[in-house]
Amino acid sequence: MDEPKPSPPPPQEDVPVSAPWGELIPEDQWAVFLEGTDAISRAGVRFLLGGAMALATYTGHWRNTKDIDVFVHPADHDRAIAALRDAGFEDYFERENYDRAWIFRGFKGGVIFDVIWQLPNHRVYIDNAWFARSRSFQLRGCAFAAVGPEDLIHVKLYVLQRNRCDWVDVLNVLAAASTEVDWPWLVERMGRDLPLLHAALAIFNWMCPGRANDVPISLRERFALPPIQADDLAAMEERRTRLFDSRPWFAPHQPSDRPLEL
């Protein structure tokens, strides 16, 4: 890989009003979140929010994962780690081993603060394009930037494990933001792993046949995703989402003042 260069700042655009789901974040987590983001900001490190906060940016629904994910450029990760240590964050490695080649897990006040610069498969790196395609938003009156929907989908497609699967998040992002996704860009980013996206879209097409019509026809034809006909597509969606789990996991069917459970 070429020597990484520091990431540029995210684009400065009109920032929307504060996201209402921010009020659902527990105060202890919010305090640690502010300490961590303030520390790396003062160190001059640009970062993007990922994880539950990025998911909520697009779905409008908070899910309490009890950790915080921020993405930084690989050239900036040493400064980010040093800033967190100076701010009193301990390395979670002292409690539980993890692979330090792609992530630093800071820990403070019972909250994990993850700094990520590549994926654990070492195939995807956070590069300048992530920052160029980020989305600005406000959270409790503070301006932040989240990873773009394309990158959020991309990284979550690789999380398919026995004890954790992020495809639930992929389906939620597709349902909420498929019209915002730059599909040609995402297809290019997937590269030889494009069958993962194909599989997720096949599930989405079956589960949400009405919403899946927002996926460009060119991509639907490429993946042979047939249109599904029904007298009541919304009722079909309701039935099929509940086949996966009856708990509140699918954001469009939940009130915004309640957190998602899966």
Backbone as CSV, one residue per row, in Angstrom:
resi,resn,N_x,N_y,N_z,CA_x,CA_y,CA_z,C_x,C_y,C_z
1,MET,0.853,-1.202,0.000,0.000,0.000,0.000,0.879,1.239,0.000
2,ASP,0.490,2.278,-0.766,1.248,3.523,-0.785,1.250,4.153,0.593
3,GLU,2.296,4.952,0.869,2.380,5.653,2.144,1.141,6.524,2.320
4,PRO,0.364,6.314,3.371,-0.880,7.081,3.540,-0.615,8.545,3.821
5,LYS,-1.518,9.373,3.350,-1.440,10.805,3.600,-2.568,11.198,4.545
6,PRO,-2.349,12.206,5.371,-3.401,12.618,6.307,-4.681,12.972,5.581
7,SER,-5.778,12.706,6.218,-7.069,12.925,5.597,-7.450,14.392,5.603
8,PRO,-8.145,14.846,4.544,-8.641,16.219,4.522,-9.878,16.329,5.387
9,PRO,-10.302,17.536,5.710,-11.527,17.684,6.499,-12.739,17.300,5.681
10,PRO,-13.823,16.899,6.327,-15.047,16.608,5.597,-15.597,17.877,4.971
11,PRO,-16.415,17.747,3.914,-16.938,18.927,3.243,-17.789,19.776,4.169
12,GLN,-17.691,21.085,4.015,-18.484,22.000,4.832,-19.783,22.315,4.105
13,GLU,-20.861,21.808,4.617,-22.167,22.015,4.020,-23.117,22.510,5.098
14,ASP,-24.334,22.841,4.683,-25.342,23.198,5.670,-25.596,21.987,6.565
15,VAL,-25.491,22.193,7.851,-25.659,21.100,8.800,-27.099,21.096,9.291
16,PRO,-27.809,19.959,9.208,-29.205,19.922,9.639,-29.335,20.106,11.136
17,VAL,-30.574,20.277,11.573,-30.840,20.448,12.998,-30.453,19.184,13.742
18,SER,-30.320,19.321,15.061,-29.873,18.194,15.870,-30.793,16.985,15.705
19,ALA,-30.172,15.822,15.588,-30.922,14.583,15.431,-31.653,14.251,16.729
20,PRO,-32.962,14.025,16.681,-33.717,13.753,17.916,-33.284,12.477,18.623
21,TRP,-32.753,11.495,17.874,-32.338,10.249,18.520,-31.177,10.457,19.479
22,GLY,-30.486,11.585,19.373,-29.368,11.856,20.267,-29.771,11.902,21.728
23,GLU,-31.031,12.237,21.984,-31.497,12.307,23.372,-31.618,10.928,24.013
24,LEU,-31.579,9.873,23.212,-31.676,8.518,23.752,-30.324,7.972,24.206
25,ILE,-29.240,8.662,23.872,-27.911,8.193,24.262,-27.747,8.363,25.767
26,PRO,-27.403,7.299,26.494,-27.220,7.423,27.948,-26.164,8.468,28.288
27,GLU,-26.375,9.179,29.375,-25.499,10.291,29.729,-24.055,9.852,29.963
28,ASP,-23.852,8.655,30.547,-22.474,8.218,30.776,-21.752,7.973,29.456
29,GLN,-22.461,7.426,28.470,-21.853,7.209,27.162,-21.606,8.535,26.446
30,TRP,-22.550,9.449,26.570,-22.389,10.750,25.930,-21.179,11.486,26.480
31,ALA,-20.967,11.412,27.790,-19.824,12.090,28.406,-18.512,11.529,27.883
32,VAL,-18.409,10.204,27.789,-17.182,9.582,27.277,-17.014,9.889,25.793
33,PHE,-18.109,9.889,25.061,-18.065,10.237,23.640,-17.486,11.633,23.445
34,LEU,-17.964,12.604,24.217,-17.451,13.966,24.089,-15.982,14.054,24.490
35,GLU,-15.600,13.352,25.553,-14.196,13.369,25.967,-13.300,12.822,24.865
36,GLY,-13.712,11.713,24.268,-12.897,11.095,23.231,-12.819,11.919,21.965
37,THR,-13.964,12.404,21.492,-13.953,13.186,20.253,-13.258,14.532,20.453
38,ASP,-13.422,15.137,21.622,-12.714,16.389,21.900,-11.206,16.165,21.912
39,ALA,-10.770,15.049,22.491,-9.337,14.767,22.591,-8.706,14.606,21.216
40,ILE,-9.331,13.826,20.352,-8.717,13.613,19.042,-8.870,14.843,18.151
41,SER,-9.929,15.621,18.359,-10.071,16.873,17.606,-8.971,17.863,17.978
42,ARG,-8.679,17.984,19.281,-7.621,18.895,19.720,-6.255,18.464,19.190
43,ALA,-6.109,17.171,18.915,-4.852,16.663,18.356,-4.770,16.889,16.854
44,GLY,-5.799,17.489,16.278,-5.795,17.776,14.847,-6.156,16.594,13.977
45,VAL,-6.795,15.598,14.558,-7.161,14.391,13.816,-8.608,14.492,13.341
46,ARG,-8.792,14.359,12.053,-10.141,14.314,11.491,-10.710,12.914,11.687
47,PHE,-11.996,12.838,11.964,-12.612,11.539,12.206,-14.040,11.543,11.691
48,LEU,-14.547,10.358,11.468,-15.934,10.160,11.065,-16.591,9.203,12.039
49,LEU,-17.844,9.448,12.335,-18.577,8.557,13.219,-19.078,7.348,12.440
50,GLY,-18.941,6.189,13.062,-19.452,4.958,12.476,-20.370,4.271,13.462
51,GLY,-20.528,2.968,13.310,-21.297,2.190,14.271,-22.729,2.667,14.438
52,ALA,-23.198,2.645,15.683,-24.595,2.971,15.975,-24.942,4.406,15.604
53,MET,-23.982,5.316,15.733,-24.277,6.719,15.426,-24.433,6.932,13.925
54,ALA,-23.599,6.275,13.130,-23.766,6.379,11.682,-25.075,5.729,11.252
55,LEU,-25.379,4.584,11.842,-26.635,3.917,11.513,-27.822,4.820,11.825
56,ALA,-27.803,5.450,12.992,-28.906,6.328,13.382,-28.983,7.569,12.502
57,THR,-27.847,8.015,11.978,-27.843,9.173,11.085,-28.749,8.937,9.886
58,TYR,-28.782,7.709,9.384,-29.574,7.400,8.195,-30.956,6.850,8.526
59,THR,-31.058,6.074,9.590,-32.355,5.460,9.905,-33.207,6.317,10.824
60,GLY,-32.568,7.243,11.568,-33.295,8.040,12.542,-33.593,7.295,13.823
61,HIS,-32.946,6.135,14.019,-33.212,5.300,15.190,-31.907,4.921,15.870
62,TRP,-31.857,5.104,17.176,-30.684,4.775,17.983,-30.742,3.317,18.435
63,ARG,-29.577,2.679,18.435,-29.444,1.358,19.035,-28.254,1.391,19.976
64,ASN,-28.474,1.035,21.223,-27.415,1.146,22.224,-26.476,-0.050,22.147
65,THR,-25.322,0.144,21.525,-24.324,-0.919,21.408,-23.297,-0.856,22.528
66,LYS,-23.382,0.195,23.354,-22.489,0.382,24.505,-21.029,0.579,24.103
67,ASP,-20.812,0.944,22.842,-19.474,1.349,22.429,-19.595,2.447,21.388
68,ILE,-18.474,3.065,21.072,-18.431,4.200,20.150,-17.391,3.891,19.089
69,ASP,-17.742,4.067,17.819,-16.813,3.825,16.719,-16.496,5.128,16.007
70,VAL,-15.214,5.429,15.858,-14.799,6.535,15.004,-13.770,6.001,14.016
71,PHE,-13.833,6.523,12.788,-12.910,6.128,11.738,-11.919,7.257,11.486
72,VAL,-10.651,6.901,11.351,-9.605,7.882,11.062,-8.754,7.369,9.910
73,HIS,-8.044,8.290,9.271,-7.112,7.905,8.218,-5.956,7.137,8.850
74,PRO,-5.414,6.119,8.162,-4.294,5.360,8.729,-3.113,6.220,9.154
75,ALA,-2.884,7.327,8.450,-1.760,8.195,8.806,-1.991,8.942,10.108
76,ASP,-3.234,8.958,10.574,-3.577,9.728,11.771,-3.778,8.872,13.017
77,HIS,-3.715,7.554,12.883,-4.163,6.729,14.008,-3.235,6.818,15.216
78,ASP,-1.932,6.994,15.000,-1.022,7.105,16.149,-1.333,8.353,16.979
79,ARG,-1.625,9.462,16.289,-1.959,10.691,17.014,-3.278,10.549,17.761
80,ALA,-4.230,9.862,17.139,-5.521,9.660,17.798,-5.359,8.816,19.062
81,ILE,-4.557,7.773,18.970,-4.331,6.908,20.134,-3.641,7.681,21.248
82,ALA,-2.608,8.446,20.882,-1.888,9.229,21.890,-2.815,10.232,22.565
83,ALA,-3.699,10.850,21.786,-4.629,11.832,22.349,-5.577,11.180,23.350
84,LEU,-6.060,9.992,23.026,-6.963,9.301,23.946,-6.239,8.880,25.221
85,ARG,-5.029,8.407,25.080,-4.263,8.022,26.274,-4.025,9.237,27.167
86,ASP,-3.689,10.365,26.546,-3.467,11.585,27.328,-4.744,12.035,28.034
87,ALA,-5.891,11.681,27.454,-7.183,12.065,28.041,-7.668,11.060,29.085
88,GLY,-6.834,10.084,29.399,-7.185,9.150,30.461,-7.852,7.867,30.020
89,PHE,-7.886,7.610,28.715,-8.442,6.350,28.230,-7.387,5.250,28.373
90,GLU,-7.799,4.114,28.884,-6.885,2.977,28.956,-7.057,2.108,27.714
91,ASP,-6.063,1.279,27.445,-6.138,0.351,26.324,-6.915,-0.881,26.778
92,TYR,-8.001,-1.175,26.095,-8.834,-2.320,26.472,-8.084,-3.641,26.349
93,PHE,-6.961,-3.618,25.638,-6.126,-4.805,25.487,-5.693,-5.353,26.842
94,GLU,-5.570,-4.445,27.823,-5.174,-4.870,29.164,-6.263,-5.694,29.847
95,ARG,-7.485,-5.611,29.325,-8.601,-6.391,29.864,-8.908,-7.600,28.989
96,GLU,-8.789,-7.402,27.693,-9.098,-8.479,26.743,-8.278,-8.265,25.475
97,ASN,-7.585,-9.304,25.027,-6.749,-9.196,23.835,-7.590,-8.883,22.597
98,TYR,-7.015,-8.099,21.707,-7.632,-7.843,20.409,-6.525,-7.544,19.405
99,ASP,-6.875,-7.507,18.122,-5.909,-7.277,17.049,-5.649,-5.778,16.918
100,ARG,-4.480,-5.339,17.343,-4.159,-3.909,17.318,-3.729,-3.419,15.939
101,ALA,-3.730,-4.287,14.941,-3.282,-3.888,13.607,-4.298,-3.005,12.891
102,TRP,-5.551,-3.021,13.340,-6.581,-2.269,12.623,-7.425,-1.372,13.523
103,ILE,-7.299,-1.535,14.853,-8.186,-0.820,15.766,-7.479,-0.553,17.088
104,PHE,-7.825,0.571,17.702,-7.449,0.834,19.090,-8.735,0.911,19.881
105,ARG,-8.811,0.139,20.952,-10.009,0.116,21.786,-9.716,0.858,23.079
106,GLY,-10.104,2.121,23.124,-9.975,2.888,24.348,-11.095,2.532,25.310
107,PHE,-10.838,2.713,26.593,-11.839,2.334,27.598,-11.822,3.350,28.718
108,LYS,-13.020,3.853,29.044,-13.124,4.829,30.127,-14.552,4.831,30.651
109,GLY,-14.693,4.838,31.956,-16.021,4.914,32.556,-16.958,3.810,32.135
110,GLY,-16.408,2.635,31.840,-17.240,1.514,31.427,-17.672,1.554,29.979
111,VAL,-17.152,2.514,29.196,-17.534,2.681,27.793,-16.317,2.426,26.911
112,ILE,-16.504,1.680,25.826,-15.435,1.408,24.864,-15.486,2.450,23.757
113,PHE,-14.329,3.013,23.445,-14.203,4.029,22.395,-13.232,3.471,21.353
114,ASP,-13.765,3.031,20.216,-12.960,2.384,19.182,-12.479,3.389,18.144
115,VAL,-11.177,3.356,17.865,-10.588,4.122,16.770,-10.182,3.120,15.693
116,ILE,-10.760,3.249,14.515,-10.597,2.259,13.445,-9.969,2.925,12.226
117,TRP,-8.966,2.292,11.635,-8.340,2.839,10.428,-8.331,1.838,9.267
118,GLN,-8.732,0.620,9.507,-8.935,-0.360,8.446,-9.844,-1.453,8.999
119,LEU,-10.294,-2.340,8.120,-11.123,-3.440,8.584,-10.247,-4.598,9.045
120,PRO,-10.785,-5.467,9.894,-9.974,-6.582,10.380,-9.520,-7.534,9.287
121,ASN,-10.202,-7.532,8.131,-9.752,-8.380,7.033,-8.594,-7.757,6.251
122,HIS,-8.208,-6.544,6.617,-7.084,-5.828,6.002,-7.282,-5.614,4.493
123,ARG,-8.515,-5.646,4.060,-8.828,-5.392,2.657,-9.308,-3.956,2.440
124,VAL,-9.976,-3.396,3.426,-10.555,-2.057,3.301,-9.856,-1.106,4.261
125,TYR,-9.333,-0.009,3.711,-8.689,1.031,4.507,-9.530,2.299,4.449
126,ILE,-9.474,3.068,5.516,-10.156,4.356,5.514,-9.274,5.321,4.734
127,ASP,-9.741,5.786,3.599,-8.936,6.667,2.759,-9.616,8.028,2.615
128,ASN,-9.014,8.889,1.796,-9.529,10.252,1.658,-10.960,10.291,1.120
129,ALA,-11.313,9.295,0.312,-12.659,9.280,-0.265,-13.729,9.155,0.815
130,TRP,-13.423,8.492,1.917,-14.391,8.396,3.005,-14.769,9.785,3.513
131,PHE,-13.796,10.644,3.636,-14.047,11.986,4.166,-14.774,12.848,3.137
132,ALA,-14.438,12.658,1.870,-15.098,13.430,0.821,-16.574,13.069,0.704
133,ARG,-16.933,11.844,1.088,-18.302,11.368,0.916,-19.072,11.308,2.235
134,SER,-18.542,11.934,3.265,-19.184,11.882,4.582,-20.454,12.737,4.610
135,ARG,-21.249,12.555,5.645,-22.493,13.305,5.820,-22.429,14.095,7.122
136,SER,-22.664,15.399,7.036,-22.644,16.251,8.222,-23.997,16.213,8.927
137,PHE,-23.971,16.278,10.245,-25.210,16.326,11.018,-24.908,16.909,12.391
138,GLN,-25.965,17.237,13.118,-25.805,17.773,14.471,-26.336,16.779,15.491
139,LEU,-25.633,16.712,16.606,-26.017,15.821,17.685,-25.913,16.594,18.986
140,ARG,-27.046,16.824,19.620,-27.113,17.619,20.844,-26.412,18.967,20.675
141,GLY,-26.637,19.578,19.530,-26.096,20.902,19.271,-24.669,20.934,18.790
142,CYS,-24.025,19.784,18.637,-22.633,19.719,18.183,-22.588,19.164,16.765
143,ALA,-21.711,19.721,15.940,-21.590,19.281,14.553,-20.625,18.103,14.441
144,PHE,-21.050,17.086,13.708,-20.218,15.910,13.462,-20.381,15.488,12.009
145,ALA,-19.591,14.509,11.607,-19.727,13.915,10.281,-19.734,12.403,10.427
146,ALA,-20.640,11.763,9.713,-20.746,10.304,9.727,-20.241,9.748,8.402
147,VAL,-19.837,8.494,8.417,-19.430,7.856,7.176,-20.610,7.857,6.210
148,GLY,-20.311,7.918,4.926,-21.359,7.893,3.926,-22.079,6.553,3.905
149,PRO,-23.297,6.516,3.381,-24.050,5.256,3.375,-23.355,4.161,2.587
150,GLU,-22.627,4.549,1.527,-21.912,3.546,0.739,-20.858,2.832,1.576
151,ASP,-20.067,3.622,2.316,-19.011,3.022,3.123,-19.584,2.253,4.304
152,LEU,-20.691,2.737,4.857,-21.320,2.027,5.967,-21.802,0.652,5.511
153,ILE,-22.451,0.604,4.363,-22.884,-0.680,3.811,-21.680,-1.565,3.526
154,HIS,-20.669,-0.983,2.903,-19.475,-1.735,2.508,-18.854,-2.456,3.699
155,VAL,-18.580,-1.714,4.772,-17.878,-2.326,5.905,-18.756,-3.350,6.623
156,LYS,-20.058,-3.087,6.698,-20.930,-3.987,7.445,-21.209,-5.285,6.701
157,LEU,-21.023,-5.300,5.397,-21.216,-6.536,4.648,-20.208,-7.608,5.042
158,TYR,-19.061,-7.200,5.587,-18.029,-8.171,5.962,-18.237,-8.740,7.368
159,VAL,-19.189,-8.210,8.099,-19.403,-8.673,9.478,-20.505,-9.729,9.461
160,LEU,-20.092,-10.969,9.325,-21.022,-12.092,9.211,-20.418,-13.257,9.996
161,GLN,-20.640,-13.213,11.305,-20.016,-14.174,12.208,-21.082,-14.860,13.055
162,ARG,-20.681,-15.926,13.728,-21.627,-16.666,14.553,-22.196,-15.798,15.677
163,ASN,-21.330,-14.995,16.293,-21.773,-14.201,17.444,-22.120,-12.762,17.085
164,ARG,-21.976,-12.404,15.817,-22.337,-11.046,15.409,-22.540,-11.003,13.903
165,CYS,-23.631,-10.384,13.504,-23.920,-10.199,12.080,-24.475,-8.797,11.877
166,ASP,-23.807,-8.009,11.034,-24.234,-6.630,10.789,-25.146,-6.496,9.579
167,TRP,-25.590,-7.606,9.029,-26.483,-7.500,7.879,-27.835,-6.913,8.267
168,VAL,-28.210,-7.025,9.525,-29.408,-6.319,10.003,-29.242,-4.822,9.762
169,ASP,-28.059,-4.300,10.056,-27.794,-2.881,9.823,-27.809,-2.557,8.337
170,VAL,-27.253,-3.445,7.526,-27.255,-3.231,6.077,-28.687,-3.097,5.570
171,LEU,-29.560,-3.982,6.007,-30.958,-3.928,5.570,-31.631,-2.646,6.033
172,ASN,-31.307,-2.197,7.230,-31.883,-0.947,7.722,-31.395,0.255,6.919
173,VAL,-30.112,0.271,6.571,-29.590,1.383,5.767,-30.210,1.358,4.377
174,LEU,-30.326,0.187,3.787,-30.951,0.083,2.471,-32.390,0.587,2.512
175,ALA,-33.117,0.234,3.563,-34.512,0.658,3.670,-34.637,2.161,3.841
176,ALA,-33.690,2.758,4.545,-33.790,4.180,4.881,-33.125,5.091,3.867
177,ALA,-32.092,4.607,3.191,-31.247,5.532,2.425,-30.851,5.018,1.051
178,SER,-31.604,4.101,0.477,-31.199,3.562,-0.823,-31.174,4.628,-1.911
179,THR,-31.999,5.683,-1.758,-31.983,6.756,-2.755,-30.776,7.678,-2.591
180,GLU,-30.098,7.598,-1.431,-28.916,8.430,-1.193,-27.617,7.739,-1.588
181,VAL,-27.674,6.443,-1.806,-26.465,5.671,-2.083,-25.964,5.954,-3.493
182,ASP,-24.679,6.185,-3.622,-24.041,6.285,-4.930,-23.714,4.854,-5.356
183,TRP,-24.620,4.252,-6.073,-24.499,2.832,-6.381,-23.296,2.500,-7.256
184,PRO,-23.012,3.258,-8.317,-21.806,2.934,-9.100,-20.539,2.964,-8.251
185,TRP,-20.478,3.926,-7.327,-19.312,4.014,-6.446,-19.211,2.785,-5.546
186,LEU,-20.344,2.376,-4.965,-20.333,1.218,-4.076,-19.955,-0.048,-4.839
187,VAL,-20.484,-0.213,-6.031,-20.139,-1.384,-6.846,-18.644,-1.417,-7.123
188,GLU,-18.079,-0.257,-7.452,-16.638,-0.190,-7.704,-15.851,-0.533,-6.445
189,ARG,-16.286,-0.019,-5.308,-15.594,-0.281,-4.046,-15.648,-1.765,-3.666
190,MET,-16.739,-2.428,-3.961,-16.860,-3.840,-3.602,-15.871,-4.700,-4.367
191,GLY,-15.559,-4.320,-5.593,-14.580,-5.074,-6.372,-14.956,-6.541,-6.488
192,ARG,-13.993,-7.411,-6.211,-14.223,-8.849,-6.353,-15.155,-9.400,-5.280
193,ASP,-15.486,-8.571,-4.297,-16.413,-9.003,-3.246,-17.851,-8.589,-3.550
194,LEU,-18.121,-8.224,-4.781,-19.454,-7.769,-5.172,-20.559,-8.783,-4.860
195,PRO,-20.296,-10.095,-4.891,-21.364,-11.040,-4.527,-21.965,-10.801,-3.141
196,LEU,-21.203,-10.198,-2.228,-21.765,-9.874,-0.918,-22.902,-8.864,-1.055
197,LEU,-22.680,-7.830,-1.854,-23.728,-6.832,-2.076,-24.910,-7.456,-2.797
198,HIS,-24.614,-8.304,-3.770,-25.674,-9.002,-4.501,-26.565,-9.773,-3.530
199,ALA,-25.951,-10.496,-2.607,-26.719,-11.294,-1.651,-27.593,-10.416,-0.760
200,ALA,-27.029,-9.313,-0.278,-27.797,-8.415,0.588,-28.975,-7.804,-0.164
201,LEU,-28.752,-7.430,-1.414,-29.837,-6.844,-2.200,-30.909,-7.876,-2.533
202,ALA,-30.512,-9.126,-2.705,-31.508,-10.176,-2.949,-32.423,-10.338,-1.736
203,ILE,-31.836,-10.298,-0.541,-32.649,-10.376,0.682,-33.547,-9.150,0.797
204,PHE,-32.977,-7.973,0.534,-33.739,-6.726,0.625,-34.895,-6.727,-0.369
205,ASN,-34.654,-7.217,-1.567,-35.689,-7.264,-2.595,-36.844,-8.171,-2.170
206,TRP,-36.504,-9.281,-1.523,-37.538,-10.203,-1.041,-38.271,-9.621,0.165
207,MET,-37.531,-9.016,1.093,-38.115,-8.543,2.343,-38.919,-7.264,2.162
208,CYS,-38.417,-6.360,1.348,-39.041,-5.040,1.165,-39.253,-4.780,-0.321
209,PRO,-40.153,-5.498,-0.961,-40.300,-5.366,-2.415,-40.687,-3.971,-2.869
210,GLY,-41.410,-3.235,-2.030,-41.757,-1.865,-2.402,-40.562,-0.942,-2.329
211,ARG,-39.850,-0.970,-1.220,-38.675,-0.105,-1.047,-37.563,-0.476,-2.027
212,ALA,-37.474,-1.749,-2.380,-36.407,-2.192,-3.277,-36.532,-1.585,-4.664
213,ASN,-37.702,-1.050,-4.984,-37.859,-0.389,-6.279,-37.012,0.870,-6.386
214,ASP,-36.520,1.375,-5.239,-35.649,2.551,-5.268,-34.233,2.209,-5.724
215,VAL,-33.894,0.929,-5.736,-32.587,0.517,-6.259,-32.615,0.703,-7.771
216,PRO,-31.596,1.323,-8.365,-31.617,1.604,-9.804,-31.903,0.355,-10.637
217,ILE,-32.684,0.547,-11.676,-33.073,-0.570,-12.522,-31.857,-1.251,-13.131
218,SER,-30.820,-0.481,-13.439,-29.618,-1.080,-14.029,-28.977,-2.085,-13.082
219,LEU,-28.989,-1.771,-11.790,-28.411,-2.682,-10.805,-29.335,-3.872,-10.570
220,ARG,-30.629,-3.623,-10.572,-31.585,-4.725,-10.409,-31.444,-5.720,-11.557
221,GLU,-31.255,-5.205,-12.753,-31.084,-6.091,-13.905,-29.755,-6.835,-13.830
222,ARG,-28.721,-6.151,-13.391,-27.400,-6.784,-13.277,-27.443,-7.961,-12.315
223,PHE,-28.186,-7.816,-11.220,-28.264,-8.862,-10.205,-29.497,-9.753,-10.367
224,ALA,-30.238,-9.542,-11.448,-31.436,-10.349,-11.722,-32.392,-10.343,-10.532
225,LEU,-32.713,-9.143,-10.066,-33.648,-8.984,-8.954,-35.029,-8.692,-9.534
226,PRO,-35.913,-9.662,-9.532,-37.215,-9.466,-10.174,-38.127,-8.584,-9.336
227,PRO,-38.959,-7.782,-9.972,-39.965,-7.040,-9.210,-40.983,-8.008,-8.623
228,ILE,-41.377,-7.756,-7.384,-42.342,-8.624,-6.704,-43.687,-7.911,-6.661
229,GLN,-44.700,-8.584,-7.128,-46.037,-8.004,-7.175,-46.868,-8.512,-5.996
230,ALA,-47.655,-7.620,-5.427,-48.576,-7.993,-4.350,-49.616,-6.897,-4.214
231,ASP,-50.796,-7.262,-3.737,-51.848,-6.265,-3.539,-51.467,-5.264,-2.457
232,ASP,-50.719,-5.716,-1.461,-50.338,-4.851,-0.341,-48.866,-5.101,-0.019
233,LEU,-47.984,-4.327,-0.645,-46.548,-4.519,-0.441,-46.134,-4.194,0.986
234,ALA,-46.797,-3.214,1.599,-46.461,-2.849,2.978,-46.767,-4.000,3.930
235,ALA,-47.903,-4.654,3.728,-48.257,-5.791,4.577,-47.295,-6.948,4.360
236,MET,-46.883,-7.152,3.121,-45.900,-8.194,2.832,-44.588,-7.902,3.552
237,GLU,-44.172,-6.635,3.520,-42.946,-6.247,4.219,-43.069,-6.507,5.716
238,GLU,-44.191,-6.159,6.286,-44.415,-6.368,7.723,-44.288,-7.847,8.074
239,ARG,-44.904,-8.693,7.282,-44.853,-10.134,7.553,-43.428,-10.665,7.417
240,ARG,-42.745,-10.255,6.379,-41.435,-10.838,6.103,-40.364,-10.348,7.070
241,THR,-40.437,-9.110,7.508,-39.457,-8.657,8.499,-39.633,-9.402,9.816
242,ARG,-40.860,-9.748,10.149,-41.112,-10.470,11.398,-40.681,-11.931,11.315
243,LEU,-40.476,-12.440,10.121,-39.963,-13.799,9.988,-38.545,-13.909,10.541
244,PHE,-37.793,-12.824,10.497,-36.430,-12.828,11.025,-36.417,-12.698,12.543
245,ASP,-37.261,-11.820,13.083,-37.323,-11.631,14.530,-38.532,-10.764,14.846
246,SER,-39.239,-11.116,15.913,-40.425,-10.347,16.296,-40.082,-9.133,17.149
247,ARG,-38.834,-9.060,17.627,-38.418,-7.894,18.413,-38.235,-6.684,17.490
248,PRO,-38.247,-5.474,18.053,-38.130,-4.264,17.220,-36.723,-4.078,16.660
249,TRP,-36.503,-4.577,15.448,-35.187,-4.465,14.817,-35.222,-3.649,13.528
250,PHE,-36.390,-3.600,12.860,-36.471,-2.934,11.560,-36.937,-1.504,11.763
251,ALA,-36.050,-0.561,11.499,-36.274,0.838,11.858,-37.571,1.435,11.311
252,PRO,-37.930,1.216,10.035,-39.137,1.870,9.519,-40.422,1.497,10.253
253,HIS,-40.412,0.390,10.985,-41.625,-0.051,11.679,-41.652,0.337,13.147
254,GLN,-40.657,1.100,13.598,-40.549,1.419,15.020,-40.734,2.918,15.255
255,PRO,-41.298,3.297,16.404,-41.380,4.724,16.750,-39.986,5.279,16.994
256,SER,-39.774,6.525,16.604,-38.435,7.116,16.677,-37.958,7.364,18.098
257,ASP,-38.876,7.345,19.062,-38.466,7.606,20.444,-38.117,6.330,21.203
258,ARG,-38.026,5.214,20.475,-37.628,3.956,21.096,-36.390,3.415,20.395
259,PRO,-35.416,2.911,21.151,-34.216,2.364,20.514,-34.495,1.024,19.852
260,LEU,-33.698,0.713,18.842,-33.764,-0.611,18.232,-33.136,-1.627,19.185
261,GLU,-33.587,-2.868,19.089,-33.113,-3.883,20.029,-32.098,-4.840,19.428
262,LEU,-31.967,-4.884,18.118,-31.033,-5.816,17.483,-30.040,-5.064,16.610
